[in-house]
Amino acid sequence: MPRTARAFWLNSPGHGEIRDVTLPEPDDGDVVVRALYSGVSRGTESLVFRGGVPESQHTLMRAPFQEGEFPGPVKYGYLSVGLVEEGPEHLLGRTVFCLYPHQSRYVVPASAVTPVPDGVPAARAVLAGTVETAVNALWDAAPLVGDRIAVIGAGMVGCSVAALLARFPGVRVQLVDADPSRAAVAEALGTGFALPGDALGDCDLVVHASASEAGLTRALELLAPEGTALELSWYGDRRVSLPLGEAFHSRRLIVRGSQVGTVSPARAARRTYADRLALSLELLADPALDALISGECAFEQLPLTLSRIASGELPGLCHRVRYDAPA
């Protein structure tokens, strides 16, 4: 009997469906994984759902196991946690993380999965990809003990960065967002919180993750002379204006991009992609990071749920998808 599964496909911008799929026969060295949970990468997947990936970025934006092409039909996603049903003995029965789209069961090379540490619940492990982005950003930013730091944008990435910074000794870290309800998330993560107009300035580092022109402008305003704004936002096909007049040059400010697609040059000689992901999963042993999961739905509800997320009707942080039964 052929192995079958159910997969989420975006047929065209704004129109998704669950499809029946037939799995390939596993080769030696492959694993068969039954999905337990997957996570919606809210910003990126909303962009994909709306058809907003610029043509120039179609290749760079490909997920590791993506099928189809932008803007659609396309099978997209990269935050999957599941149980190894078949494969090498050292992985059999293990809970693993994989950069795979939303699908109930799949076959991948064993090298494509990373075991979830025993102290990390499978339901929390869907955050691994977002925490990995935060790890790479902090390798890029290289914050120091005692730094004054603001993180603008209390979405999944911004909150993950703030959560890791909260562990640095002597650091003043403030999560900045226009939504006052995010103060509760900041408290759970152990950081300060401020609305944009009330944020503390004189910052050595500002990490910007709000994907808004106003947020990036505020990041420059909060910097101390010779401070750095690390840009993590992905704007898709939108153009952004940046105020580089007035005191930008005299204060010798720095704007630097960071992107998880490559290991930070600061660590690339000594760390691999696998090292970075394994570290991110270890960091998820902290139960405070449960604050980043703000909703959950059954897999069969994903087409409607993604539509509501992309339209802004369903706000929040990480939305978790639950696979209730083998398929």
C-alpha positions, 0 to 999 in steps of 0.5 A, a space after each residue: 500500500 502506498 503511503 499517503 498524507 495530507 498537505 496544505 497548498 496555496 493554489 493562488 494568492 488568497 486561496 489555500 486547500 488541504 490536498 491528499 498526497 502520495 509519499 515516495 518510498 523511503 531510501 536507505 538513510 531516509 526517515 518517515 516523520 508523522 507530524 505532531 505540530 507545525 508553526 505558522 511563520 506569521 510574517 513570511 507566510 502571510 506575505 506568501 499567502 497574499 502573493 507578495 513575494 517579489 519576483 526577484 526574490 523567488 529563488 532566495 525565498 524558497 523553503 528547503 522542501 517547498 514544492 511549486 513556485 511563487 505565487 502559486 500553486 505552492 506548498 510552503 512552510 518550515 516549522 514542523 515537529 514530528 515523530 520518526 516512524 521509520 528510519 535509522 535506529 538512533 532516530 526511530 521513535 524520536 521527536 524531531 524538528 524539520 524545515 518542512 511545510 504543513 503536512 501530516 506525514 513526510 519522507 526526508 533524508 535523516 540529515 534534514 531532521 534535528 532531534 528535539 532535546 528531552 527537556 523541550 516539549 514538542 508543542 514548543 519546539 515549533 518555535 525553533 526556526 524563529 529562535 534560530 533567526 534570533 540566534 543568528 541576529 545576535 551573532 551579527 549584532 554581538 551585544 556586550 555586557 551592560 549594553 542598552 538595547 531596544 527591540 522594536 516590534 513585538 512579533 515572533 522574531 522581535 520577542 525571540 530576540 528580546 527573550 535571548 537578550 534578557 539572559 545577558 548580564 547587565 543588559 537593559 533591554 526594552 521591547 517596543 511595540 505600538 500594541 500595549 497588550 504586548 506588555 504582558 508578553 514582555 513581562 513573561 519574557 523578563 524584559 521591559 516594555 514601552 510604547 514607541 513614544 515612551 521608549 528609552 533612548 541612548 541605545 548602543 543597539 536597536 534591533 528592528 523587527 516591526 516591518 514598518 517605516 515608522 519603526 525603522 525611523 524610531 530605531 534611528 532616533 533611539 540610538 546613541 552616537 555610533 550606535 547600530 540599528 540591526 534590521 530584521 524586517 522583511 518588507 517583501 515588495 514594499 519600498 521603505 524610506 529612511 531619514 538619512 539627513 539631519 544628524 544621521 551622519 554626524 552621529 555616525 549611525 550604522 544600519 545593518 541587515 541580518 538574515 537567517 538564510 546564511 550563518 552569520 559571518 561572525 560564526 560561519 568559520 566555526 558553526 554550521 547550520 546544524 549547530 545553529 539549529 541544535 543550539 536554538 532547540 536547546 534554548 527552547 528548554 525555557 518555559 518562558 518562551 511559551 508566551 510566543 504561542 498565541 493560538 492553535 488550530 487543527 490542521 484541517 482548519 489551516 486554509 481558513 486560519 491562514 486567510 484570517 492571519 494574512 488579512 489581519 483578522 487573527 492577530 497574535 504571535 506564533 500560531 500552532 497547527 495541531 495534527 490530531 491523528 495519523 493520516 
